[in-house]
């Protein structure tokens, strides 16, 4: 099967792919955009974790709503509730073809599970 811009959005990645150890290393808000312009409305928070399944590579996980963890949770292992993963492609401006395939993640919640 060959993926294109429409079918690549239908690919679902298993959470097992990330590995068993997700270590929190950052939290930042994400805002609403209207007509391509950023507004001051915060829609939720992005939790950045390192993934043991990807040799420590980082992944951003968006969770809508209020901030669930603070900076005191940095460098602790976390678990996401109902995490959903997919892939998307990125392109180099002015060139044809896909530059990279990336993982996107959304969840409903996050908790600290250990050090």
Beta strands, then each sheet from edge to edge (+ up, - down):
strand 1: 12-13
strand 2: 22-34
strand 3: 37-51
strand 4: 57-64
strand 5: 77-81
strand 6: 84-91
strand 7: 98-106
strand 8: 109-114
sheet 1: 1+ 6- 7+ 4+ 3- 2+
sheet 2: 5+ 8-
end
